[in-house]
Amino acid sequence: MKITRLYTGDDNESHFEDIDIVLEDKGPIGMLSAPMQAGSIIFRETGADYDYDWHPAPRRQFVIMLEGSVDIEVSGGSTRRFGPGDILLAEDITGRGHRSRAVDGQPRTSVFVTLD
């Protein structure tokens, strides 16, 4: 399963990296990843005018997009759009961080799964 990792590099700036979550065939129940320790789950809605300036992630967390989309910009100006079904692993908890904005004036619903 492919997801995007958002991390702080040696330059203290945020970057994107595409990573694979390894899945193993478990027969009739499907393909499963290895278990990961999680701390909590947070449900979130952001408004149509959402525009959050540069900030690091508050903690390591998976962000699972349910409805709507968000544009996330990292250092150097690279921007990626995440929409329903996309998963982001936010690990840029130090440094300048990233910037996030609503897309097309639409609200967004997402789930955060915090990691230990």
N, C-alpha and C positions, 0 to 999 in steps of 0.2 A: 504494500500500500504506500503510495507516494504522498508525502506531506512537505510543507515548507517549514524550515527552521529559520528563525530570526535570532541572530546572536551578535554579541559584541566581539569584534576582532581584536588582534594585538594593537591595532591603531586606535582603540577606544571608541570606534565608530560601529554602527549597526550594519549588518549585512544579511542577505538572504542566502540560503543553501537548500537545495532539494535533497531530501533524504528518503530512504525506504524504511518502513516499519516491516520487519520480517514476519510473515504469516506462515504457519505450519498447518498442513492438512490434518484435520481432526475427524475425518470421515463424515458421518451423517450430520454433524453439527457445524461443518464448514471449516473455514480457514480462521485460525486464531493467532494473535500475537502472544508473546510472553507477557505475564502480568506485570504491571507497573504500579508502584506505590503512589497513591494519590492522597491529597490532604483534604480537599473540599470541592464542592461543585457550586458554581455561581451562575445564575441565569441573568441575562442582561438584555436590555432594550436601549438602543440609542436613537435619538431623534433624526429627522430628515436634515437638520442643519448641523449635524455633528461635524466638528472640525477641531481636533485635539492636536495642538502644537507639539513640538519635540518633547519626548518623554521616554524614559526607560520603562520596561515592563516592571510592575510592582513585585513580581515573583515569577519563578519558572511556572509556566502553565500552557496547557493546550487550549486553543481557542477554536471552537467548532461552530462554523457558520450555519445557521438554520434558515433565516430569511433575510433578504436584502443583501447588499454588498458593501465592502469597504475597500478603499484604496489606501495602501500602506507604503510610505516613502521611507527609504533608508538613506544613509549618508551617500553622497555622490549623486543623488537625484534619482536613483533607480526606484521605480514604483511598481507594485504588483496589486492586482485586484483579486479579492477573495469573495466568493459568493456561496450560496447554499451547497452544503456538502464538503466544502473545503475545510482543511484542518491546518492550523498554524501552531507550531511549537515556539512560543515566545520565551527566549532566554537572554534577551539583551537587557539584563537587569542592572548594568552599569553603563557608564559613558553617556553620550548625547542622547541615545535612544532613537526612536522613530516618530513619524508623524502619521496620523490616521484621519481619514475624511469620509463622510457619507458619499454615496454615488447617486447621481441623478436626483438629488433631493428626496431620497427614499429612506425610511427608517430601517433599522437592522435589528435582528434578534440573534443572539449567540449564547453559547454555553462555555464557561471557563472551567477547566478541571485543573486545580492547582496540584503541583508536584512537590513531594517532600525533598 
